[in-house]
């Protein structure tokens, strides 16, 4: 998976998780102070995918992904190639979920199936480090 995709997904996940922990229930559906992948995808995944899927066809085109990555246009080709697992020219929700799950797994350093505040902060700090998103 290319670093730019991981950075984009990490930003979305970390922002959503941090927001949920500050505002209370939302992402953290069971109120345990941690965000599971299932909680994240149920609360934010649908909304984010629908927002990026401008033509509402249930899949992301390269142009739709480019709009999300407008700050790093040179990385759009690599980002799209990394997300488009079946290489059909589109990213469907299952492919986006698989990429998010992979990023989530790397961020879940204690392998408990959830992101704690410390793990979320580590993702956020890693994105601010030298060289930008990771």
VMD Tcl script that draws the C-alpha trace (Angstrom):
set ca {
  {0.00 0.00 0.00}
  {1.43 3.37 -0.96}
  {2.30 5.91 1.78}
  {-0.06 8.57 0.41}
  {-3.08 6.27 0.74}
  {-2.12 5.30 4.24}
  {-1.72 8.97 5.05}
  {-5.12 9.86 3.62}
  {-6.86 7.00 5.40}
  {-4.97 7.66 8.61}
  {-6.01 11.29 8.50}
  {-9.66 10.36 8.01}
  {-9.58 7.69 10.70}
  {-7.62 9.73 13.20}
  {-9.77 12.80 12.70}
  {-12.95 10.81 13.12}
  {-11.67 8.90 16.12}
  {-10.33 12.00 17.82}
  {-13.62 13.78 17.22}
  {-15.55 10.89 18.69}
  {-13.40 10.77 21.79}
  {-13.81 14.51 22.33}
  {-17.56 14.60 21.67}
  {-18.50 11.33 23.28}
  {-20.59 8.65 21.57}
  {-20.72 8.68 17.82}
  {-17.82 6.63 16.56}
  {-17.33 5.04 19.96}
  {-20.72 3.30 19.88}
  {-20.20 1.32 23.07}
  {-18.61 4.19 25.01}
  {-15.49 2.28 26.02}
  {-13.11 5.09 25.02}
  {-11.73 3.19 22.02}
  {-12.70 3.11 18.37}
  {-12.94 -0.28 16.68}
  {-12.70 -0.69 12.93}
  {-16.35 -1.73 12.87}
  {-17.38 1.39 14.81}
  {-15.39 3.61 12.49}
  {-16.73 2.04 9.32}
  {-20.33 2.03 10.57}
  {-20.25 5.66 11.64}
  {-17.90 7.38 9.22}
  {-17.09 4.97 6.43}
  {-20.47 5.19 4.72}
  {-20.62 8.96 5.01}
  {-17.05 9.48 3.74}
  {-17.45 7.08 0.82}
  {-20.75 8.67 -0.21}
  {-19.21 12.14 -0.03}
  {-16.29 11.09 -2.25}
  {-18.59 9.19 -4.66}
  {-19.73 12.35 -6.42}
  {-21.78 10.59 -9.10}
  {-23.34 8.16 -6.58}
  {-22.53 5.07 -8.62}
  {-21.20 3.12 -5.63}
  {-17.57 3.30 -6.68}
  {-14.80 5.88 -6.79}
  {-13.27 6.86 -10.09}
  {-9.74 8.17 -10.36}
  {-11.20 11.69 -10.83}
  {-13.25 11.39 -7.62}
  {-10.20 10.24 -5.68}
  {-8.20 13.07 -7.24}
  {-10.66 15.56 -5.74}
  {-9.95 14.13 -2.28}
  {-6.20 14.27 -2.85}
  {-6.11 17.71 -4.46}
  {-3.26 18.78 -2.19}
  {-1.04 16.00 -3.53}
  {-1.98 15.62 -7.21}
  {1.30 13.94 -8.05}
  {0.32 11.10 -5.70}
  {-3.14 10.46 -7.13}
  {-1.99 7.84 -9.64}
  {-0.12 5.86 -7.00}
  {-2.95 6.30 -4.50}
  {-5.54 5.10 -6.97}
  {-3.43 2.14 -8.05}
  {-2.96 1.11 -4.43}
  {-6.68 1.28 -3.63}
  {-7.93 -0.32 -6.87}
  {-7.12 -3.88 -5.82}
  {-8.83 -5.58 -8.77}
  {-7.42 -3.05 -11.27}
  {-10.80 -2.40 -12.92}
  {-10.36 1.37 -12.94}
  {-12.65 1.99 -9.95}
  {-12.43 1.76 -6.16}
  {-15.48 0.12 -4.65}
  {-16.41 0.36 -0.99}
  {-14.95 -3.09 -0.24}
  {-11.56 -1.99 -1.59}
  {-11.65 1.21 0.48}
  {-12.66 -0.80 3.54}
  {-9.80 -3.25 2.98}
  {-7.30 -0.38 2.77}
  {-8.76 1.20 5.92}
  {-8.59 -2.16 7.71}
  {-4.93 -2.56 6.78}
  {-4.12 0.94 8.05}
  {-6.18 0.33 11.17}
  {-4.28 -2.90 11.83}
  {-0.94 -1.11 11.64}
  {-2.17 1.66 13.94}
  {-3.50 -0.87 16.48}
  {-0.08 -1.47 18.01}
  {-1.34 -3.51 20.96}
  {-3.46 -5.75 18.69}
  {-6.60 -5.38 20.81}
  {-8.83 -4.59 17.82}
  {-9.37 -0.95 18.80}
  {-7.55 2.37 18.62}
  {-6.86 4.00 21.96}
  {-6.18 7.69 22.38}
  {-2.44 6.96 22.44}
  {-2.61 4.97 19.21}
  {-4.65 7.69 17.50}
  {-2.19 10.31 18.66}
  {0.70 8.20 17.31}
  {-0.96 8.12 13.88}
  {-1.51 11.86 14.00}
  {2.08 12.54 15.10}
  {3.45 10.22 12.41}
  {1.63 12.26 9.79}
  {3.23 15.44 11.02}
  {6.74 14.04 10.99}
  {9.44 14.59 8.37}
  {8.24 13.85 4.88}
  {4.53 14.32 5.60}
  {1.98 11.52 5.77}
  {3.15 7.96 6.14}
}
mol new
graphics top color blue
foreach p $ca { graphics top sphere $p radius 0.5 }
foreach p [lrange $ca 0 end-1] q [lrange $ca 1 end] { graphics top cylinder $p $q radius 0.2 }
display resetview
